[in-house]
Amino acid sequence: MNSITRGGGWRGRGFGLGALLGLASFAALGVGPVAAQAPALRIGEAVPRDVREMYDRGLQYLVSTQAEKGDWQGANDQGPGGTGLCLMAFLASGEDPNYGLYTTPIRKALRAILRDQNAETGYLGNSMYHHGFGMLALAEAYGVVDERVLWPNEKAPRPLGVALELAVRAAITAQKKNPLGAWRYSPDATDADTSVSGSVLVGLLAARNAGIEVPDEAIDKAIGYFKQMTSASGQVAYSGLGFDDSLARVSIATLVYSVSRRKDLVEYNHTLDFLKQRLEQQAPNWAEYTRYYQAQALFQGDVDSWEKWNKLLIRQLKQMQNSNGSFKGQMGGPSIDTSLSLLALALNYRFLPIYER
């Protein structure tokens, strides 16, 4: 089984990302899937040139390293969770997923995730990390990608909507087995941590935003777990009672409170204040993962703070990007390091439904 540090990173063969992809906010729920905002409705100024250039180089790196079957091999990030992160980096770029520059890698990645899903249980991959991020990617693609051309040479294992419903069912089944009302690495786990729970909860919220039924009870129980793990100082524990200054976990909690529309909670105010007071502080470990979550948490919580932090982020990542477009970090492999770095920048585009305020 994978192991994860208190800082929220992964080690071993599993999805070493300690957490990820809770992305910004959700539009009002409707009958059908919620599509990304029209460009005219997005807030803010034009995407900075540095961001566009870095993002394009990063996507070209992902294109060049994608395996024929659609995933990204050769590192510890292989599986539907890692594939989902890379997929979302493409979807967040603003290119048309059906006719744009990245149609082929988007379709290949989606097919890989669907093939990796257990047809009976709905489970994605070999850990709830993979499941959470894979579920999030399916939710962001659902209603956006034209499924009529998704499987040109073979029969689809199942429609995206069915796959997403199965993934939601698997997550809720695992939660019901857990006395803490949250999640750990295994779907049969009886303990929990805020890192894994954040990835699964964001996936459930994205599915609900896409029009899939997710019981309020499931969201309430998960938020209750995060409340128990949040201190009055704004610090957020990992799986026990110990608190430290992990920006990653504080960002995860801030994000799930935001996207579940629980900004009235005192715990939310504590975590947001913690982040706002540390805009220039760098995470000593798992920086890619931390930046990814910070971007979303600050954007949801306080746009002015996010704008200040985002300027620092752009300068920092510009210096860090390799000549081949990749980013090197601690998350288990260059595809994950690159996709997380791009997704931290992707708030500048605000194209994914989950990136909306």
N, C-alpha and C positions, 0 to 999 in steps of 0.2 A: 504494500500500500504506500502511496506517496506520503511524504512528510512535508510539513510546512512550518516555517519559522514564525515566531511571534510578529515579525515585521510584515508578514503576509506574502512571502514568496513561496515558490515550489521548488522541490528538489526531486531527484529521481526521475523515473520514466514518465511520470504523470504530468498533468498540466501544471507546470510550475509557475503559475502566475499569481499568486496569492490572492488575487481578486481582480475583477476587471469589469469592465464594461457596464457599469451602471451608467447610463448616459443620461442626458439631461432630462427634459420633462415630457409629459404626455399631453396630447391634445384631448379635448373633451371626447368621451366615448360616444360612438355612434353605432349604427346597425352593422356597418361593414368595416373593413380594415381602414386604418387611418394612414393616409399617405403623407409624405414629407410636405413641409410648407412650400408654397409657391415662393419663388425668389423675391417677389414684391412684398411678401409678408414677413420675410426674415428681418430681424432687427440688426442694427449695426452698419458699419461701413463696408466698402468693398474688401474682399480678401486681400491681405497684404501680399506683395509680390514675393517676399521671402518665403511665406507659407506656401504659396502656389508652387514655387520652384522646388522646395523641399518635398512637398507632398507628391509631386509628379515623379521626382527621382525615386522616392520610396516605393511608389506603386510599380514603377518599372522594375525595381529590384524584385518585388514580389511576383510579378509576371514571369521574370526570368528564372525564378527558383521554384515555381509551382510544378508539382509532379503531374504526369499525364492523367492520373486518376483523380486529380483535383485537390489533393492535400499538399502539405509542405513537409517533406521528409528530411531525415538526416539530423534531427535534433530532438530534444526532450519534449518538444511541443506538438508532436504528431498526434492527430486525433481530431474529433469534431469540434472540440473547444478551440484549439489553435487554428483550425481551418475557419471556424466562425469569426474569430478576431480578424483574420486576414480578409475574409469576405466583407466584413463591415467596413474595413478601411476603404475598400473599393466603393461600396454603396454610399459612403459618406462624402465621396469626392464631388458629387453633384453631376457626374456623368450619367446619362440615361442607361440604366442597367440592361435594357433590351436592344439598344441600337448604338450605344456609345463606344468609346475606346476600349472599355474593359468588359464587354459583354461575354467574351469567351472565358476569361478566368472566373467571372461571377458564376456562370452556369456550371463550370467544372467544379467549383467549390461547393455549390449547392448540391450537386449530384453526390459528391463525396460525403457530405453530412447525412443525406438521406440514406445512402447505402450503409452508413455506420450505425443507423438506428436499429435497435431491437424491435422487430415488427410486433412482438407480443407485449412487451413491457413498455415500449416507448423510450427506453433508456438510451442515452447517447454517450458512447465511449465507455471508459473504464473508471470514471470517477464523477462525483457530482460537480466538480469543477468543469469538466468537459460538458457535462449535461447542461449546466447553467448557461455557459457561453454559447453552446450549440443552439440551445433553445432561444436565446436572445437573437442570434443570427437568423434563425428561421422566422422569428417574429418580424424582424426588420425587412426581410425579403418578401414575406407574405403580402400579397396585394400589390406588389411593386414589380416583381419579376413575372414575365409572361410565361406561364407554364406550358403553353401550347408548343413552344419551341425549346423547352428545357431538356427534353429527352429525344433527340433526333434519331438515334440509332438503336434505342432499346426501350423496353416498356418501363414506365415509371413505377417504382416500388409502392408509392402512395402519393397523393396530392400534398402540397405544402400545408394546406389547412388541416388535413388529417394527421400529418406528421407533428404539427404544432400541438394539436389536441392531445395526441399520445404523449408528447413530452411533458405537457402540463399535468396530465394524469399521473405520470411517473413521479414528478416532483411532489405532488400532493400526497401520493401514496407513501413516499419516503417520509414526508413530514408527519403523517399520522402515526408512523411507527416510532417517531422520536419524541420522548417525553418533554423535551425542551421546546418543541414546536418549531425547530429549525433544521439545519442540515450539517452533515460532516462529509467525509470523503465517500463513504459507502452509502447506497440507498437504504441499507438495513441498519445504519449506525444509530446508537442510542445517546451519543454525545453530539456536540455541535461546536462550531466556531463562527465568528463573525465574517471571516473571509469567504469561506465556502457559502455560507448563508447569504451573503451579499450577492454573490454571482447568481445563485438560484432565484432569489427574490426579485432581482432586476429582470431576469428572464421571464418570470411570471407576470410582472407588471407590464412588460413589453407585449406579452401575449394578450393580456387583457386589453391593452390599448389597441391591438390589432383586431379585436372583436371576438376573441376566444373567451369562453366563460371561465372565470377563475373565482372561486368562492371567497366572499369577504372574510370568512372565518380564517382561511389560510393566510391572507395578508395580515389580519389582526394578530394572529399567533406569532408570526415572524417579527412583526414590529414590536410585540411584547418582549420577545427575546432580545432585540436590540436595545430596548429601553433598560432592561436589566443589566446590560453590559456597558451602559453609558454612565459615567460618573458626573458629579456636579461640576467638575473642572473641565468637562468636555472630552476627557480621555475615554477611549473605548478599549475594553479588554478583548483578548483573543478568544480563549475558551474557558478561562478560569476567572478568578477574582482580581488578578494582578492588572494594574494600569501603568502605562508608560506613555511616551510621547510619539507613538506611531501615527504619522500623518496619514498613512495609508488607511488604517482602520477608522480613524476619525472621518476621513473623506468618504469611506464606504457608508458609515452610519448617516452622515449628513445627506448623502445622495438618496439612500433608501427612505429616509424621512421625507425628503423633498418629493420624490417621484410617487410616493404613496399618498401624497397630499396630507402630510401630518406636520405641517410647519407650525401648527399651534402648540406642539409639544414643547415642554421646557427642555427636554433632552436635545431637541433640534437646535434651539437657541444656544445651548452650551457648546455643541460641536461646531456650529458655524462660527461662533465667536473665537473658538480655539484656532480655527483655520485662518480667520481674518487677521489674527494677531501674529501670524507666522508666514506671511506671504513670501518672504525672502529666505526662509529656512529650507535647506536641502535635506532630503531623506538620505541617511547614511547607507541604507541598503534598499534593494528592490525599487530603484528610482523610477524605472519605466512604468512599473505598476502604480507607484504612488502618484506620479504626474498624471497618469491617465485618469485616476479617480479624482485628484484635486481639481483638474480642469472642469469636470462635470459638476462636482459639488459646489465649487465657487460660482460657476455660471448659474446654477439654480438658486444659490443662496443670496448672492450679492454681485450684480453685474459690474459695478465699479471696481470691486476687489478683483474679480476675474480679469478685467481689462488690464489692471496693473500687473497681475501675476502673468497674464498671457504675454505681455511684452518681454518679460524676463524669460519666459519659456522659449519664445521664438529665437532670442539671442543665444540661449543655451544650446538648443537643438541644432541651430545653424553651425555651431562650432563642432558638434558631436557627429554630424552625419558623415559617413564614409563616402569615398569617391564613387562607389558602386550604388549608392543610394540607400544602403542599409544603415541601421543603428546597432551598435554593440552594447549589450547590457548584461543583466544578471538573470533574465527570466527563462533561460533554458535553451535559447537558440535564436539566430538572427531573424527568423520570420516573426516570432513573437515580439522580440525587442523592437523590430521595425513597425509592426502593426500597432503596438501599444503607443509608440512615439507618434505615429501618424494620427491615431485616434485622439491623443491629447491635443493635437493641433486642429482636429476636425471641428471643434466648436467654432472655429472661424468660418466654416462653411454652413454649419447648422442645417444640414440637409436630412439627416436621419430623423424620423419621427421622435425618437427618444432624445434627440438633441434639442428639442424645442422647449421653449419656456411657456 
